[in-house]
Amino acid sequence: MAVDELQAIIQRCQVLEEADFKGEDFNLFQVAGQKCLEDGYAAQLLEVIQNEKNKVIIKNMGWNLICPLVRCILVYKQEDDKREHCLKILDQLSQLCNPKELFLGLLEQIEQTSGEQVCQTVMLLLQPLQTVLLKLQNKKAYSVGLSLAMIMNQLTPLPVPYTKQQIQEDKLGLCQCCNAVVDFAKPFVNEVVKNMEKSSEYNDMELKEELLKFCMKSLKYPLLTAQLEQLEGIEEHPFRRFATEIIDILWNIRELIPLVVLGHKGKSPHWENEEFADIERKNSADSLACLSYLVFVQHFELFFLTYHTTVLVKVMTLCPMEHLRKKSLNILQLFIDKFEAEGKYTLFRCLLKTSNHAGVEGYIIKNIKDQIHLSLTKACDNIWFTGHHLISLLDLVLLLPEGAETDLLQNSDRIMASLNLLRYLVIKDCESDNQTGVWTMLAKIEQNFLKPLHVGLNMSKAHYEAEIKNKKENKRGYSKTICSVTVSGEKMPAMTTEMQLQVLHSALFTFDLIESVLARVEELIEVKIKGGMDENS
């Protein structure tokens, strides 16, 4: 029996040191594991992998199961329990296996797939591949670039759906796959953005270059030949969404302006073969032509308006003169008011992604709430601040930027605005109507926003209460303690212990305020859900 064979190999390897594993052990483990999968014993194989005693064995040998595992997942039907067990095995392997070995195993599977299984295989392996890449310490940029290049090379031969029917059917899964690849790239985009924020002289350009290459390839395929006009009956056009995401990446890594205005990208490879150099120039020209079309003809991201609002935001947040800061805020609101619903929607998305200032984000979230209110109270149907468009916008609003470890004091303006928006949505939109889509994404909101906010509040309050206790104890020992503070490189007046305690108590008050609104929101959600259940019973 396959499971008995596997157990025999596991028991033999359990007594060996990691360095003593031999090629024969790897082969026997692979054969036995494959047989378990093919004979329908995925549940038993999962138990073996989850057993803590087998951790070292799985770390070294588990990657060998990727090939038979993918094959079985693609064969099983969606509702089959065996498929679910196989998916859990894949997730476990991504957590437990040696990252370098697993990375090569996953890439090999993507490289070997072909035809109708390309998109299925890519979408299946994107999550474990992302998990592994995030663990890599050495050659991360190279590995990310290799992954994106391999994926795009596999997708490129597939025909791009063009007609409305083809896009809706998405027979090969290309529409869905392209957007999944963009989501796969987002953590690496965020890494580049964070590094650039830390230093204006960001020198580690490798990861940025790899992301730029991915964007240029995406502009040539599928976007150069894709149908990008709004189509009646298609709520969210997959290629329009993909185009928006690609432009967002270019903006975030600070390459959009050079590409659109100056018409060039970063470093180009040096080709000794002139034929290869010509191909590179042709591909680059095609990509730039597509980008220009998206920006100037299709008006994706209202690019130049994103540029002017960036200047306004800088004045609002950095100018030392208060009257100019207030004036720039008034100008921003006038600017927002000039747009119709679609323009406001796009502008809000841009500002939420680029302002990097909690106060500005809080102000934008208040504007979003006002637009939702207009949409819910007016007779006319506003698609931009209800339904799937609003859900996409709420994804940017109802989350903590750094999870439970977010600096709640620094982000208090944004958090309070987000909670007030959520409270409004829960009160105004019934679960049965669900015009805003908030009830559809409730589980996601709880996972990405409410739960980490609870944890963050507990940690923050404990930290500040401990600080207050320390300050009071130190105060008993010293008559006067002075603390100096530096803000934006400028030394501020010294703070006495009394002043420091006042600041700490003020922080605790802010946390209590956030906690109070959070409790009210959760209470409203519970009441609405209970009311809906009573109506249905």
VOGU-3710 file (C-alpha; in Angstrom, 3 decimals, decimal comma):
1> mavdelqaii> 0,000/0,000/0,000  1,319/3,464/-0,939  0,820/4,956/2,546  2,725/2,029/4,184  5,617/2,509/1,772  5,726/6,221/2,570  5,622/5,579/6,332  8,504/3,095/6,017  10,648/5,703/4,214  9,684/8,401/6,740
11> qrcqvleead> 10,609/6,158/9,699  13,973/5,367/8,114  14,741/9,033/7,454  13,594/10,220/10,901  16,653/8,646/12,534  19,064/10,192/10,023  20,779/13,556/10,317  19,897/16,095/7,634  23,378/15,811/6,116  23,016/12,018/5,829
21> fkgedfnlfq> 20,060/12,053/3,420  21,035/10,303/0,176  19,807/10,518/-3,381  18,096/7,182/-2,935  16,055/8,608/-0,011  14,847/11,515/-2,161  13,829/9,158/-4,983  11,983/6,744/-2,702  10,155/9,612/-0,964  9,112/11,095/-4,317
31> vagqkcledg> 7,862/7,775/-5,700  5,930/6,889/-2,530  4,457/10,391/-2,229  3,431/10,393/-5,877  1,786/6,997/-5,476  -0,185/8,255/-2,450  -1,489/11,147/-4,524  -2,339/9,032/-7,549  -4,074/6,356/-5,451  -6,252/8,943/-3,684
41> yaaqlleviq> -4,478/9,056/-0,303  -3,944/12,829/-0,251  -5,463/13,131/3,251  -2,937/10,637/4,671  -0,054/12,376/2,875  -1,211/15,687/4,371  -1,043/14,158/7,875  2,531/13,026/7,235  3,536/16,497/6,044  1,868/18,227/9,005
51> neknkviikn> 3,567/15,924/11,532  6,156/18,021/13,412  8,520/15,010/13,575  8,811/15,053/9,773  9,678/18,756/9,518  13,322/18,217/8,472  12,368/15,527/5,940  9,716/17,736/4,310  12,065/20,721/4,304  14,588/18,783/2,207
61> mgwnlicplv> 12,423/16,418/0,148  8,954/17,977/-0,049  9,637/20,021/-3,182  9,818/16,744/-5,166  6,042/16,398/-4,742  5,216/19,587/-6,685  4,950/17,876/-10,093  2,538/15,046/-9,121  0,666/17,439/-6,826  -0,062/19,927/-9,638
71> rcilvykqed> -1,077/17,106/-11,949  -3,611/15,767/-9,408  -5,056/19,204/-8,565  -5,706/19,908/-12,239  -7,434/16,513/-12,665  -9,720/16,678/-9,609  -13,012/18,557/-9,847  -13,496/21,775/-7,873  -15,778/20,222/-5,239  -13,687/17,055/-4,698
81> dkrehclkil> -12,338/16,639/-1,136  -9,121/15,159/-2,533  -8,485/18,405/-4,416  -8,904/20,360/-1,175  -6,387/18,079/0,551  -3,935/18,576/-2,315  -4,293/22,354/-2,057  -3,533/22,158/1,671  -0,443/20,063/0,899  0,714/22,722/-1,580
91> dqlsqlcnpk> 0,245/25,412/1,062  2,176/23,367/3,640  5,043/22,777/1,227  5,305/26,518/0,517  5,699/27,082/4,283  8,016/24,171/5,131  10,287/23,432/2,159  13,731/24,836/1,470  12,861/28,097/-0,372  15,570/27,770/-3,015
101> elflglleqi> 14,671/24,181/-3,951  10,935/24,873/-3,921  11,409/28,006/-6,041  13,137/25,961/-8,756  10,468/23,247/-8,515  7,626/25,753/-8,946  9,316/27,490/-11,879  9,925/24,146/-13,536  6,194/23,372/-13,361  5,288/26,725/-14,892
111> eqtsgeqvcq> 7,862/26,216/-17,656  6,595/22,724/-18,520  2,905/23,620/-18,756  1,346/24,291/-22,142  -1,917/24,856/-24,025  -5,156/25,051/-22,096  -3,456/24,300/-18,753  -1,114/27,347/-18,799  -3,407/29,783/-16,974  -4,727/27,122/-14,579
121> tvmlllqplq> -1,185/26,117/-13,597  0,078/29,689/-13,251  -2,871/30,747/-11,068  -2,463/27,626/-8,937  1,234/28,282/-8,268  1,262/32,078/-7,880  0,531/32,058/-4,127  3,185/29,447/-3,155  5,658/31,123/-5,521  5,021/34,505/-3,869
131> tvllklqnkk> 5,437/32,950/-0,405  8,779/31,427/-1,395  10,092/34,619/-3,046  9,299/36,660/0,052  11,466/34,257/2,067  14,482/34,471/-0,231  17,378/36,552/1,066  19,887/36,240/-1,756  19,159/37,103/-5,385  15,557/38,072/-4,609
141> aysvglslam> 15,387/40,654/-7,422  16,793/38,162/-9,925  14,347/35,476/-8,756  11,334/37,826/-8,935  12,393/38,905/-12,435  12,898/35,306/-13,538  9,447/34,347/-12,212  7,649/37,230/-13,930  9,541/36,647/-17,194  8,744/32,917/-17,130
151> imnqltplpv> 5,055/33,566/-16,452  4,762/36,181/-19,218  6,613/33,939/-21,682  4,098/31,172/-21,016  1,108/33,504/-21,371  2,300/35,311/-24,523  1,415/32,524/-27,048  -2,212/32,518/-25,848  -4,766/34,436/-27,965  -6,043/37,635/-26,330
161> pytkqqiqed> -9,874/37,630/-25,957  -11,214/40,563/-27,967  -14,985/40,443/-28,428  -17,447/40,900/-25,584  -18,368/37,214/-25,704  -14,723/36,102/-25,671  -13,937/38,343/-22,686  -16,974/37,089/-20,772  -16,198/33,429/-21,517  -12,449/33,831/-20,879
171> klglcqccna> -12,083/30,304/-22,197  -8,382/29,868/-21,371  -8,512/31,992/-18,208  -6,157/34,692/-19,562  -8,215/37,658/-18,286  -8,295/36,241/-14,773  -4,667/35,132/-14,893  -3,283/38,549/-15,941  -4,905/40,246/-12,950  -3,718/37,460/-10,636
181> vvdfakpfvn> -0,133/38,058/-11,822  -0,427/41,763/-10,949  -1,613/40,844/-7,429  1,350/38,461/-7,208  3,743/41,360/-7,977  2,290/43,816/-5,415  4,422/42,857/-2,354  7,567/43,428/-4,414  6,260/46,783/-5,650  5,588/47,737/-2,012
191> evvknmekss> 9,131/46,718/-1,103  10,575/49,045/-3,748  8,271/51,890/-2,652  9,287/51,505/1,014  12,978/51,513/0,124  12,550/54,638/-1,993  10,690/56,358/0,849  13,514/55,588/3,268  16,093/57,232/1,034  15,798/59,708/-1,814
201> eyndmelkee> 19,021/58,173/-3,159  17,650/54,648/-3,516  20,506/52,685/-5,050  19,261/49,082/-5,069  17,722/49,294/-8,526  17,610/45,587/-9,393  14,102/44,808/-8,120  12,787/48,062/-9,574  14,298/47,172/-12,965  12,684/43,727/-12,911
211> llkfcmkslk> 9,278/45,248/-12,180  9,792/47,782/-14,964  10,581/44,948/-17,402  7,373/43,181/-16,346  5,324/46,337/-16,965  6,895/46,881/-20,396  6,166/43,264/-21,374  2,585/43,607/-20,133  2,081/46,749/-22,228  3,116/44,806/-25,341
221> yplltaqleq> 1,162/41,681/-24,372  -1,728/41,543/-23,729  -2,514/45,288/-23,638  -1,257/46,303/-27,101  -3,898/44,136/-28,829  -6,539/44,074/-26,078  -10,020/45,582/-26,411  -10,014/48,413/-23,848  -13,281/50,212/-24,570  -15,997/49,939/-21,925
231> legieehpfr> -18,346/47,121/-22,972  -22,016/47,100/-22,027  -22,859/44,174/-19,783  -19,323/43,790/-18,416  -19,200/45,405/-14,968  -15,425/45,308/-14,492  -13,499/45,042/-17,746  -10,565/42,697/-16,907  -8,077/44,302/-19,299  -9,008/47,821/-18,197
241> rfateiidil> -8,352/46,759/-14,633  -5,056/45,159/-15,686  -4,027/48,347/-17,533  -4,841/50,447/-14,463  -2,744/48,183/-12,235  0,247/48,291/-14,611  0,115/52,108/-14,717  -0,157/52,147/-10,901  3,019/50,066/-10,639  4,861/52,425/-12,998
251> wnireliplv> 3,686/55,407/-10,966  4,638/53,810/-7,632  8,168/52,913/-8,763  8,531/56,449/-10,217  8,875/55,388/-13,832  5,601/56,709/-15,274  6,775/60,308/-15,813  10,057/59,339/-17,552  8,199/56,900/-19,800  5,324/59,182/-20,750
261> vlghkgksph> 7,093/62,548/-20,855  10,625/61,586/-21,866  9,769/58,428/-23,787  12,433/56,154/-22,348  12,797/53,506/-19,684  15,652/52,587/-17,373  18,676/50,487/-18,277  18,423/48,496/-21,492  20,371/45,250/-21,930  23,525/45,453/-24,026
271> weneefadie> 23,272/43,102/-26,988  26,380/42,170/-28,952  24,097/40,643/-31,585  22,542/43,527/-33,536  19,480/41,444/-34,388  18,663/41,035/-30,696  19,194/44,772/-30,177  16,677/45,548/-32,950  14,098/43,229/-31,359  14,606/44,965/-27,991
281> rknsadslac> 14,122/48,413/-29,570  10,993/47,241/-31,395  9,483/45,732/-28,232  10,261/48,890/-26,277  8,676/51,091/-28,962  5,516/48,944/-28,973  5,246/49,146/-25,179  5,745/52,924/-25,123  3,157/53,372/-27,887  0,639/51,361/-25,856
291> lsylvfvqhf> 1,394/53,382/-22,704  0,900/56,669/-24,550  -2,431/55,406/-25,863  -3,563/54,432/-22,356  -2,596/57,795/-20,847  -3,503/60,262/-23,595  -6,401/58,513/-25,350  -7,996/56,274/-22,721  -7,087/58,715/-19,885  -6,065/55,958/-17,492
301> elffltyhtt> -5,313/57,332/-14,012  -5,734/60,930/-15,272  -1,948/61,050/-15,151  -1,184/64,731/-15,353  -3,975/65,561/-12,841  -2,273/62,942/-10,432  0,975/65,107/-10,949  -0,651/68,476/-9,964  -2,441/67,013/-6,944  0,886/65,602/-5,765
311> vlvkvmtlcp> 2,273/69,132/-5,646  -0,795/70,311/-3,684  -0,393/67,479/-1,190  3,277/68,401/-0,669  2,282/71,981/0,180  -0,515/70,792/2,494  1,766/68,500/4,473  5,238/70,065/4,337  4,855/73,840/4,021  5,880/75,619/7,302
321> mehlrkksln> 3,353/78,469/6,731  -0,085/77,634/8,098  -2,052/79,955/5,806  -0,539/78,277/2,714  -1,330/74,826/4,084  -4,980/75,849/4,615  -5,147/77,471/1,179  -3,797/74,363/-0,545  -6,436/72,255/1,252  -9,172/74,566/-0,055
331> ilqlfidkfe> -7,705/74,344/-3,569  -7,636/70,559/-3,371  -11,329/70,483/-2,461  -12,164/72,854/-5,335  -10,129/70,586/-7,590  -12,046/67,486/-6,410  -15,394/69,229/-6,878  -14,660/69,941/-10,559  -14,737/66,249/-11,457  -17,687/64,077/-12,298
341> aegkytlfrc> -18,142/60,790/-10,438  -15,649/58,757/-12,514  -12,987/61,466/-12,233  -13,474/61,758/-8,461  -13,237/57,974/-8,151  -9,944/57,839/-10,070  -8,510/60,828/-8,218  -9,361/59,300/-4,825  -7,627/56,044/-5,800  -4,512/57,954/-6,866
351> llktsnhagv> -4,349/60,080/-3,720  -4,871/57,099/-1,407  -1,952/55,349/-3,073  0,453/58,284/-3,365  -0,116/60,826/-0,580  1,671/58,795/2,143  0,115/61,061/4,782  -2,546/59,894/7,248  -4,173/63,322/7,455  -4,593/63,583/3,679
361> egyiiknikd> -5,848/59,997/3,497  -8,388/60,763/6,238  -9,568/63,807/4,283  -9,968/61,749/1,092  -11,875/59,021/2,959  -14,293/61,701/4,245  -14,791/62,808/0,617  -15,463/59,190/-0,373  -18,130/58,992/2,357  -19,776/62,144/0,986
371> qihlsltkac> -19,865/60,680/-2,533  -21,363/57,410/-1,272  -24,020/59,410/0,564  -24,919/61,245/-2,648  -25,081/57,933/-4,525  -27,393/56,337/-1,963  -29,718/59,330/-1,586  -29,996/60,523/-5,212  -32,456/59,009/-7,651  -29,756/58,614/-10,335
381> dniwftghhl> -27,671/55,441/-10,281  -23,977/56,210/-9,642  -21,960/53,111/-10,507  -18,660/54,568/-9,266  -19,539/54,791/-5,564  -21,685/51,670/-5,296  -21,231/48,006/-6,202  -17,990/46,496/-7,494  -16,272/49,861/-8,163  -16,797/50,889/-4,553
391> islldlvlll> -15,619/47,480/-3,295  -12,342/48,034/-5,162  -12,002/51,475/-3,527  -12,877/50,157/-0,058  -10,030/47,647/-0,421  -7,689/50,650/-0,224  -9,547/52,244/2,699  -10,604/49,510/5,135  -7,218/48,088/6,042  -4,240/48,855/8,257
401> pegaetdllq> -1,123/49,685/6,179  1,192/47,543/8,353  -1,372/45,212/9,900  -1,454/45,018/13,706  1,976/46,702/13,875  0,723/49,912/12,218  1,590/53,059/14,188  -1,968/53,806/15,350  -1,111/57,257/16,704  0,507/58,399/13,462
411> nsdrimasln> -2,365/56,915/11,425  -5,185/57,978/13,767  -6,737/60,440/11,270  -6,981/57,758/8,612  -8,228/55,089/11,041  -10,958/57,317/12,497  -12,114/58,343/9,021  -12,193/54,688/7,939  -14,190/53,642/11,012  -16,651/56,488/10,510
421> llrylvikdc> -17,075/55,468/6,863  -17,653/51,836/7,839  -20,160/52,905/10,529  -22,018/54,957/7,917  -22,102/52,062/5,431  -23,419/49,611/8,035  -26,151/52,041/9,139  -27,261/53,213/5,677  -26,938/50,032/3,602  -29,132/47,083/4,561
431> esdnqtgvwt> -27,672/43,595/4,169  -30,601/42,662/1,923  -29,964/45,643/-0,416  -26,150/45,609/-0,244  -25,910/48,533/-2,688  -22,384/49,405/-1,561  -21,132/45,809/-1,460  -19,926/46,236/2,141  -21,798/43,109/3,296  -20,155/41,052/0,545
441> mlakieqnfl> -16,674/41,989/1,770  -17,413/41,881/5,515  -15,173/38,871/6,166  -12,316/40,615/4,344  -12,878/43,829/6,333  -12,759/41,887/9,598  -9,560/40,111/8,553  -7,682/43,127/7,148  -9,008/45,922/9,350  -11,088/45,142/12,440
451> kplhvglnms> -9,106/42,204/13,872  -5,621/43,738/13,391  -6,981/47,024/14,799  -8,035/45,219/17,990  -4,578/43,653/18,320  -2,839/46,951/17,529  -4,907/48,836/20,120  -4,088/46,285/22,825  -0,360/46,448/22,044  -0,307/50,260/21,796
461> kahyeaeikn> -2,224/50,820/25,024  -0,004/48,366/26,904  3,113/50,113/25,561  1,965/53,637/26,466  0,672/52,589/29,903  4,083/51,037/30,608  5,766/54,274/29,472  3,562/56,336/31,795  4,416/54,021/34,697  8,145/54,336/33,950
471> kkenkrgysk> 7,954/58,131/33,709  6,135/58,368/37,045  8,670/56,098/38,743  11,574/58,097/37,282  9,891/61,319/38,425  10,050/60,185/42,040  13,817/59,722/41,755  14,611/63,001/39,953  13,296/66,482/40,511  13,280/67,396/36,836
481> ticsvtvsge> 13,872/65,294/33,720  14,445/66,940/30,371  13,797/65,256/27,014  14,802/66,776/23,677  12,755/66,106/20,527  13,779/66,460/16,880  11,133/66,971/14,179  12,067/66,981/10,467  15,709/67,526/11,398  14,887/70,577/13,550
491> kmpamttemq> 15,434/70,461/17,302  12,303/71,351/19,264  12,147/72,879/22,777  13,066/70,452/25,567  10,248/68,522/27,258  9,954/68,077/31,018  8,627/64,856/32,521  5,251/66,554/33,051  5,063/67,462/29,376  6,037/63,920/28,354
501> lqvlhsalft> 3,313/62,475/30,599  0,802/64,845/29,061  1,731/63,596/25,559  1,467/59,964/26,660  -1,963/60,505/28,245  -3,101/62,276/25,081  -2,063/59,203/23,075  -4,055/56,918/25,394  -7,079/59,178/24,953  -6,748/58,792/21,164
511> fdliesvlar> -6,596/54,989/21,506  -9,695/55,030/23,760  -11,532/57,124/21,170  -10,627/54,696/18,362  -11,613/51,742/20,554  -14,976/53,359/21,333  -15,845/53,870/17,651  -14,580/50,365/16,796  -16,856/48,835/19,456  -19,811/50,804/18,104
521> veelievkik> -19,132/49,631/14,537  -18,933/45,983/15,596  -22,107/46,359/17,642  -23,941/47,785/14,599  -22,693/44,962/12,379  -23,876/42,358/14,886  -27,316/44,010/15,199  -27,737/44,250/11,396  -26,722/40,605/10,847  -29,029/39,414/13,638
531> ggmdens> -31,868/41,512/12,198  -31,321/39,981/8,755  -31,369/36,461/10,195  -34,624/37,179/12,056  -36,249/38,425/8,828  -35,219/35,266/6,965  -36,409/32,875/9,681
//
